[in-house]
Amino acid sequence: MQHSRASETAVRAAAMRAAHQLVDADPKILVDPVAVTLIRKADDNALNVALATHEEPRMRHLRANFVLRNRVAEDRLEEAARRGVSQYLILGAGLDTFGYRQPVWSRGLKVIEVDHPVSQKLKIETLESVRITPPENVSFLSVDFTFDTIHKWLSEAPIDPAEAIFVSWLGVTQYLAHESISSTLRAIASRRGSSEIVLTYIANNWLSLPPDEATAMRMTEMRAPEWGEPWISKFSERSIEDLLATSGFTHVVHVTITSAKERYFNGRSDGLQPSAGTGIVYART
């Protein structure tokens, strides 16, 4: 990202989640009314663009992917919380809204939002302007990923290193070099307490995608440099699995688009379907 301004892709992700609330049929894949409130204040134009283009096939796929990744992460988080995990780290939090629409099962979690200082500033100022007070269990950690090492800022995070932790890392790995991804995963996996993670990645082969899904991926990749956030890393299912394993995660589960369609998108009346150009994976130590 351009360090002088907040992440453009974080803003667009929030706009997609907000558009889902406003234009897609019920039941919502992700119930996130707070996203509408935040994006209207943070960047109303981003929401207007998402609404104006919402019927385009490529935008429908992208919107489905954005809401799906958050839904999967939060479903896995709920499972972890019910097993006693009490610490939730959101890497590249952007305008994530989980902390401000917490379900009953999450009230005992310690939620830490991690992002670049400029993006954190936008988030905090937007929350203040719409009069949303962060709950007591939500805290912010500003990290300049250019200079701060993963071990440094992880040690400074307000978490207990001996207790289990759940991490979401959504929509970030494509902007990082392989070594940065690997070092982050190794640091998370090497904690004294057990670690669980849901992360997303960009698939490195789109040849089998239907034309409209491939178009959605190509156009998004082409636009990324314009936002100051070019795509750097892509993975196959095997390569991301190998990376997680060598980083110290012993159990890896891929959330395939086929399984996601069956679980979350089956029988929808609005044509909302995710694209297989991105991948979602869950892992634990």
C-alpha positions as CSV (number, residue, x, y, z in Angstrom):
1,M,0.0,0.0,0.0
2,Q,1.0,3.6,-0.3
3,H,2.0,4.5,3.3
4,S,0.7,8.1,3.0
5,R,-2.9,7.0,2.8
6,A,-5.2,4.3,4.0
7,S,-5.4,1.0,2.0
8,E,-7.6,1.5,-1.0
9,T,-8.4,-2.2,-1.1
10,A,-9.6,-2.2,2.5
11,V,-12.0,0.6,1.6
12,R,-13.3,-1.3,-1.4
13,A,-13.7,-4.5,0.6
14,A,-15.9,-2.6,3.1
15,A,-17.9,-1.2,0.1
16,M,-18.5,-4.7,-1.2
17,R,-19.7,-5.9,2.2
18,A,-22.0,-2.9,2.5
19,A,-23.4,-3.4,-1.0
20,H,-24.2,-7.0,-0.1
21,Q,-26.4,-5.6,2.7
22,L,-28.2,-3.3,0.3
23,V,-28.7,-5.1,-3.0
24,D,-28.4,-8.9,-2.4
25,A,-31.3,-11.1,-1.4
26,D,-31.9,-12.6,2.0
27,P,-30.5,-14.6,3.7
28,K,-27.3,-12.6,3.7
29,I,-24.1,-14.5,3.6
30,L,-22.7,-12.0,6.1
31,V,-25.0,-9.9,8.2
32,D,-22.9,-6.7,8.4
33,P,-25.0,-3.5,8.7
34,V,-22.1,-1.7,10.4
35,A,-20.2,-1.8,7.1
36,V,-22.8,0.4,5.5
37,T,-22.5,3.0,8.3
38,L,-18.7,3.0,8.1
39,I,-18.2,3.1,4.4
40,R,-20.7,5.9,3.9
41,K,-18.6,8.0,6.2
42,A,-15.1,6.8,5.2
43,D,-15.6,6.8,1.4
44,D,-19.2,7.2,0.1
45,N,-17.9,7.2,-3.5
46,A,-16.6,3.6,-3.1
47,L,-20.1,2.5,-2.0
48,N,-21.7,4.3,-4.9
49,V,-19.4,2.5,-7.4
50,A,-20.2,-0.8,-5.8
51,L,-23.9,-0.2,-6.0
52,A,-23.8,1.1,-9.6
53,T,-21.9,-1.9,-10.8
54,H,-23.5,-4.6,-8.6
55,E,-25.3,-6.4,-11.4
56,E,-22.2,-6.9,-13.5
57,P,-21.2,-10.6,-13.4
58,R,-17.6,-9.9,-12.4
59,M,-18.7,-7.6,-9.5
60,R,-21.2,-10.2,-8.3
61,H,-18.4,-12.8,-8.1
62,L,-16.1,-10.3,-6.3
63,R,-18.8,-9.3,-3.9
64,A,-19.5,-13.0,-3.1
65,N,-15.8,-13.6,-2.4
66,F,-15.5,-10.7,-0.1
67,V,-18.5,-11.7,2.1
68,L,-17.6,-15.4,1.9
69,R,-14.1,-15.0,3.4
70,N,-15.4,-13.1,6.4
71,R,-18.2,-15.5,6.9
72,V,-15.8,-18.5,6.9
73,A,-13.4,-16.8,9.3
74,E,-16.2,-15.9,11.7
75,D,-17.8,-19.4,11.6
76,R,-14.4,-20.9,12.4
77,L,-13.8,-18.3,15.1
78,E,-17.1,-19.3,16.7
79,E,-16.1,-22.9,16.8
80,A,-12.8,-21.9,18.4
81,A,-14.5,-19.6,20.9
82,R,-16.8,-22.5,22.0
83,R,-13.6,-24.6,22.5
84,G,-12.2,-21.9,24.8
85,V,-10.1,-19.8,22.6
86,S,-10.3,-16.3,23.9
87,Q,-7.9,-14.2,21.8
88,Y,-8.7,-13.0,18.3
89,L,-6.1,-11.2,16.1
90,I,-7.3,-9.6,12.9
91,L,-4.3,-8.9,10.6
92,G,-4.8,-6.2,8.1
93,A,-8.1,-5.3,9.8
94,G,-8.9,-2.3,7.6
95,L,-12.6,-1.5,8.0
96,D,-13.5,-4.9,9.5
97,T,-16.6,-4.6,11.6
98,F,-16.6,-7.8,13.7
99,G,-15.8,-5.9,16.9
100,Y,-18.8,-3.6,16.5
101,R,-21.5,-6.3,15.8
102,Q,-20.3,-9.0,18.2
103,P,-22.6,-11.9,18.7
104,V,-23.3,-13.2,22.2
105,W,-20.8,-16.1,21.8
106,S,-17.9,-13.6,21.2
107,R,-18.3,-11.4,24.2
108,G,-15.5,-13.1,26.1
109,L,-13.0,-12.7,23.3
110,K,-10.1,-10.2,23.4
111,V,-10.2,-8.7,19.9
112,I,-7.0,-7.0,18.5
113,E,-7.1,-5.2,15.2
114,V,-3.7,-4.9,13.5
115,D,-3.0,-2.6,10.6
116,H,-0.8,0.2,9.2
117,P,-1.0,3.4,11.2
118,V,-2.7,5.3,8.3
119,S,-5.4,2.7,7.9
120,Q,-5.9,2.6,11.7
121,K,-6.3,6.3,11.8
122,L,-9.0,6.2,9.1
123,K,-10.8,3.4,11.1
124,I,-10.7,5.1,14.4
125,E,-11.7,8.5,13.0
126,T,-14.6,7.0,11.1
127,L,-15.8,5.1,14.2
128,E,-15.7,8.4,16.2
129,S,-17.5,10.3,13.5
130,V,-20.4,7.8,13.4
131,R,-20.4,7.6,17.2
132,I,-19.5,4.0,17.5
133,T,-17.5,3.4,20.7
134,P,-15.2,0.4,20.5
135,P,-16.2,-2.2,23.1
136,E,-13.9,-2.7,26.0
137,N,-12.7,-6.0,24.5
138,V,-11.5,-4.4,21.3
139,S,-8.0,-2.8,21.0
140,F,-5.9,-1.5,18.1
141,L,-2.3,-2.2,17.3
142,S,-0.7,0.1,14.7
143,V,2.2,-1.6,12.8
144,D,4.4,-0.2,10.0
145,F,5.0,-3.5,8.2
146,T,7.9,-1.9,6.4
147,F,10.0,-1.5,9.5
148,D,8.4,-3.5,12.3
149,T,9.2,-7.2,12.3
150,I,6.5,-9.8,13.0
151,H,8.3,-10.9,16.2
152,K,8.5,-7.3,17.5
153,W,4.9,-6.3,17.0
154,L,3.5,-9.7,18.0
155,S,5.4,-9.4,21.3
156,E,3.9,-6.0,21.8
157,A,0.3,-7.0,21.0
158,P,-2.0,-7.1,24.1
159,I,-2.3,-10.9,24.1
160,D,-1.2,-13.7,26.4
161,P,1.6,-15.6,24.6
162,A,0.8,-18.7,26.5
163,E,-2.9,-18.8,25.6
164,A,-4.5,-20.0,22.4
165,I,-5.2,-17.5,19.7
166,F,-7.3,-17.3,16.5
167,V,-6.0,-15.2,13.6
168,S,-7.8,-14.0,10.5
169,W,-5.6,-12.8,7.6
170,L,-8.0,-11.9,4.8
171,G,-7.2,-10.3,1.5
172,V,-3.6,-9.6,2.4
173,T,-1.2,-12.3,1.2
174,Q,-1.3,-11.3,-2.5
175,Y,0.3,-8.0,-1.6
176,L,3.3,-9.6,0.2
177,A,6.5,-11.3,-0.8
178,H,6.8,-15.0,-0.1
179,E,9.3,-14.5,2.7
180,S,7.1,-12.0,4.5
181,I,4.2,-14.4,4.3
182,S,6.4,-17.2,5.5
183,S,7.9,-15.3,8.4
184,T,4.5,-14.1,9.6
185,L,3.1,-17.7,9.6
186,R,6.2,-19.0,11.4
187,A,5.9,-16.4,14.1
188,I,2.2,-17.2,14.6
189,A,2.8,-21.0,14.6
190,S,5.8,-20.8,17.0
191,R,3.9,-19.2,19.9
192,R,3.7,-21.1,23.2
193,G,0.0,-21.1,23.1
194,S,-1.7,-23.0,20.2
195,S,-2.7,-21.0,17.1
196,E,-5.4,-21.2,14.5
197,I,-5.7,-19.2,11.4
198,V,-8.0,-18.5,8.4
199,L,-6.2,-16.9,5.5
200,T,-7.0,-16.1,1.9
201,Y,-4.8,-16.3,-1.2
202,I,-4.9,-15.7,-4.9
203,A,-4.9,-18.9,-7.0
204,N,-2.0,-19.1,-9.4
205,N,-3.9,-20.8,-12.2
206,W,-7.2,-19.4,-13.7
207,L,-7.3,-21.6,-16.8
208,S,-10.2,-23.7,-15.5
209,L,-12.3,-20.7,-14.5
210,P,-15.5,-19.8,-16.4
211,P,-15.0,-16.7,-18.6
212,D,-16.8,-14.2,-16.3
213,E,-14.9,-15.4,-13.2
214,A,-11.5,-15.3,-15.1
215,T,-12.4,-11.8,-16.3
216,A,-13.2,-10.7,-12.7
217,M,-9.8,-11.9,-11.5
218,R,-7.8,-10.4,-14.4
219,M,-9.5,-7.0,-14.1
220,T,-8.9,-6.9,-10.3
221,E,-5.3,-7.8,-10.8
222,M,-4.9,-5.1,-13.4
223,R,-6.4,-2.4,-11.2
224,A,-4.4,-3.3,-8.1
225,P,-1.3,-1.3,-9.2
226,E,-3.5,1.8,-9.7
227,W,-4.4,1.6,-6.1
228,G,-0.8,1.3,-5.1
229,E,-1.2,-2.3,-4.1
230,P,0.1,-4.7,-6.8
231,W,-0.3,-8.4,-6.5
232,I,3.0,-10.1,-5.7
233,S,2.2,-13.6,-4.5
234,K,-0.1,-16.4,-5.7
235,F,-0.4,-20.0,-4.7
236,S,-1.8,-23.3,-5.7
237,E,-3.7,-25.4,-3.1
238,R,-0.6,-27.6,-2.7
239,S,1.9,-24.7,-2.4
240,I,-0.1,-22.9,0.3
241,E,-0.6,-26.2,2.2
242,D,3.2,-26.8,2.0
243,L,3.9,-23.3,3.2
244,L,1.6,-23.7,6.2
245,A,3.1,-27.1,7.0
246,T,6.7,-25.9,6.9
247,S,5.7,-22.9,9.0
248,G,4.5,-25.2,11.8
249,F,0.8,-25.7,11.2
250,T,-0.1,-29.4,11.5
251,H,-3.7,-29.4,10.4
252,V,-4.7,-27.7,7.2
253,V,-8.2,-27.6,5.6
254,H,-9.1,-26.0,2.3
255,V,-12.5,-24.3,2.0
256,T,-13.2,-25.1,-1.6
257,I,-15.5,-23.0,-3.7
258,T,-17.5,-26.1,-4.4
259,S,-18.1,-26.7,-0.7
260,A,-18.7,-23.0,-0.1
261,K,-21.4,-22.9,-2.8
262,E,-23.1,-25.9,-1.2
263,R,-23.0,-24.6,2.3
264,Y,-23.6,-20.9,1.9
265,F,-24.9,-20.1,-1.6
266,N,-27.2,-23.1,-2.4
267,G,-30.6,-22.0,-3.7
268,R,-30.0,-18.3,-3.8
269,S,-32.4,-16.2,-5.9
270,D,-30.0,-13.4,-6.7
271,G,-27.3,-15.3,-8.7
272,L,-24.6,-14.5,-6.1
273,Q,-21.8,-17.0,-6.5
274,P,-18.1,-16.9,-5.5
275,S,-15.2,-17.3,-7.9
276,A,-12.6,-20.1,-7.6
277,G,-9.8,-17.6,-8.4
278,T,-9.2,-17.1,-4.7
279,G,-8.6,-19.6,-2.0
280,I,-9.5,-19.8,1.7
281,V,-7.7,-22.1,4.1
282,Y,-8.0,-22.9,7.8
283,A,-5.0,-24.2,9.7
284,R,-4.0,-24.9,13.3
285,T,-0.9,-25.9,15.2
